[in-house]
Each structure stands twice: as C-alpha cells, then as structure tokens.
Amino acid sequence: MRLLLAVPVLIILVAFALSNRQVVQLGLWPTDIVIDAPLSITILVASGLFFIVGALMTWGAGVVTASRARHAERTVRQLEAEVRALKAQPRSAAGTAMALPPPGA
C-alpha cells in the first residue's frame, strides 16, 4: 500500500527536479551570505522543512490528547471501583432507601 503512494510521489518529485534546474541565489538579509542552488532543490528543501515543522506540531497536539485520554481513563477506573464498592455494601436493616422529604416541607 505504501508503495502505491510512494512511487507516484517520487516520479513527480524527479520530474519536478529535472524541469527546474535554474540556479537561484539565496541570501540571508542581515548577513552577506549568498548561496547559489538549483531552484528544485531549494523548493524541495523548504517543503521538507515545513513538512517536519507540521509533523512536530501534530505530534505535540497528539501528546496533549493522549495525556487527556490517560487522565480520563484513570478517572473512569476510579469511578468504576467506587460503584463496585457501593454495590457491595450491605443494605440498611429496614431494607428501604432513604426517602425524600414531602414537597413543600
């Protein structure tokens, strides 16, 4: 399944790299550093960096969600244990539940 997705993407990337061989100058403004690089490599590297940043952001959100899920599961286990304990308690001697006061009292 992964191969079915990877092969077309790789073919497109190779075609993109072969069709964009022009050299561009990349400069960092406050410095005088200038790098000459092919346009295709420049775009692919920038895309890869943004992909990694997006993946890290998604992973961070997943960590928060997993933490909340673990907390909720822990709470459910505690509540289930409390319900079991309450069900195991013996009933009162009279066998009746506590009655509510009459309305208006």
C-alpha positions in Angstrom: 0.0 0.0 0.0 2.8 2.4 0.9 4.5 1.6 -2.4 1.4 2.6 -4.3 1.6 6.0 -2.7 5.4 6.4 -2.7 6.1 5.6 -6.4 3.8 8.3 -7.9 5.1 10.9 -5.5 8.7 10.0 -6.3 8.1 10.2 -10.0 6.5 13.7 -9.6 9.5 14.8 -7.5 12.0 13.6 -10.0 10.1 15.2 -12.8 10.0 18.5 -10.8 13.7 18.4 -10.1 14.6 17.7 -13.8 12.4 20.5 -15.1 13.6 23.2 -12.7 17.4 23.3 -13.0 17.7 27.1 -13.0 20.2 28.4 -10.4 18.8 30.9 -7.8 20.6 33.0 -5.2 19.6 32.5 -1.6 20.6 35.2 0.7 20.2 35.9 4.4 19.3 39.6 4.8 21.3 40.8 7.8 24.4 39.0 6.6 26.2 38.9 3.3 25.8 35.1 3.0 24.7 34.1 -0.5 24.2 30.6 -1.7 23.7 29.5 -5.3 21.4 26.5 -5.5 19.1 24.9 -8.1 15.5 26.0 -7.9 14.2 22.5 -7.5 16.5 21.7 -4.6 15.6 25.0 -2.9 11.9 24.3 -3.1 12.2 20.7 -2.1 14.3 21.5 1.0 11.9 24.3 2.0 8.9 21.9 1.6 10.7 19.3 3.6 11.4 21.7 6.4 7.8 22.8 6.5 6.7 19.2 6.5 8.9 18.5 9.5 7.6 21.5 11.4 4.0 20.5 10.7 4.7 16.9 11.8 6.2 18.2 15.1 3.2 20.4 15.7 0.8 17.5 15.0 2.9 15.2 17.3 2.7 17.9 20.0 -1.1 18.0 19.8 -1.2 14.2 19.9 0.8 14.2 23.1 -1.7 16.6 24.8 -4.6 14.5 23.6 -3.1 11.3 24.8 -2.4 12.8 28.2 -6.0 13.9 28.5 -7.2 10.4 27.4 -5.0 8.8 30.1 -6.4 11.1 32.7 -10.0 10.3 31.6 -9.3 6.6 31.7 -7.8 6.9 35.2 -10.9 8.8 36.4 -13.2 6.1 34.8 -11.4 3.3 36.6 -11.7 5.2 39.9 -15.4 5.8 39.4 -16.0 2.1 38.4 -14.2 1.0 41.6 -16.3 3.3 43.7 -19.5 2.0 42.0 -18.4 -1.6 42.7 -17.7 -0.7 46.4 -21.1 0.9 46.8 -22.9 -2.1 45.2 -21.0 -4.4 47.6 -22.2 -2.5 50.7 -25.0 -4.2 52.7 -28.4 -2.7 52.5 -29.8 -0.9 55.6 -31.6 -3.0 58.2 -35.1 -1.7 57.2 -34.4 -2.6 53.6 -35.7 0.7 52.4 -33.9 3.5 50.7 -33.8 6.9 52.2 -37.0 8.8 51.5 -37.2 12.3 50.2 -39.0 14.9 52.3 -42.6 15.6 51.2 -43.0 18.5 48.8 -43.3 21.9 50.5 -41.7 20.8 53.7 
